[in-house]
Amino acid sequence: MSTEDRAKATGKNLEGKAQEALGNITGDPKDRAEGKAKQSEAEASHAKEDIKDKIKQAID
C-alpha cells in the first residue's frame, strides 16, 4: 500500500471518528451515521490496498 493511500485512509478514519463523537455529543443521528460511514470507507480502502500488497508480494 502506498504511504499516500494509507495516510488518506487513516485521515478519513480519524475524520469519521471525530464526526461520530460530535454526533454522540450533540445527539445528531446524521453526524453519527456519516461518521460511521467514513470509518467504514477507510476500512475498505485499507483492505483493498492490503490485498494489492499481497498480490504484489506473491508476484515478486
C-alpha positions as CSV (number, residue, x, y, z in Angstrom):
1,M,0.0,0.0,0.0
2,S,1.4,3.3,-0.9
3,T,2.1,5.6,2.0
4,E,-0.1,8.3,0.5
5,D,-3.1,6.0,0.2
6,R,-2.6,4.7,3.8
7,A,-2.4,8.3,5.1
8,K,-5.6,9.3,3.3
9,A,-7.4,6.3,4.6
10,T,-6.2,6.9,8.2
11,G,-7.2,10.6,7.9
12,K,-10.7,9.5,6.7
13,N,-10.9,7.2,9.6
14,L,-10.0,9.9,12.1
15,E,-12.4,12.3,10.5
16,G,-15.2,9.7,10.8
17,K,-14.4,9.1,14.5
18,A,-14.5,12.8,15.2
19,Q,-17.8,13.3,13.4
20,E,-19.3,10.3,15.1
21,A,-18.2,11.6,18.5
22,L,-19.6,15.0,17.7
23,G,-22.9,13.3,16.8
24,N,-22.9,11.5,20.1
25,I,-22.3,14.7,22.0
26,T,-24.9,16.7,20.1
27,G,-27.4,13.8,19.7
28,D,-27.4,14.3,15.9
29,P,-28.0,10.9,14.3
30,K,-27.0,12.2,10.9
31,D,-23.5,13.1,12.1
32,R,-23.2,9.7,13.9
33,A,-24.2,7.9,10.7
34,E,-21.9,9.9,8.4
35,G,-19.0,9.4,10.8
36,K,-19.5,5.6,10.9
37,A,-19.8,5.6,7.1
38,K,-16.5,7.4,6.8
39,Q,-14.8,4.9,9.1
40,S,-16.2,2.0,7.0
41,E,-15.0,3.6,3.8
42,A,-11.5,3.9,5.4
43,E,-11.5,0.3,6.5
44,A,-12.5,-0.8,2.9
45,S,-9.6,1.3,1.5
46,H,-7.2,-0.3,3.9
47,A,-8.5,-3.8,3.0
48,K,-8.3,-3.1,-0.8
49,E,-4.7,-1.9,-0.5
50,D,-3.7,-4.8,1.7
51,I,-5.0,-7.2,-1.0
52,K,-2.9,-5.3,-3.6
53,D,0.2,-5.6,-1.4
54,K,-0.4,-9.4,-1.0
55,I,-0.8,-9.9,-4.8
56,K,2.4,-7.8,-5.4
57,Q,4.3,-10.0,-2.9
58,A,3.1,-13.1,-4.5
59,I,4.2,-12.0,-7.9
60,D,7.6,-10.9,-6.7
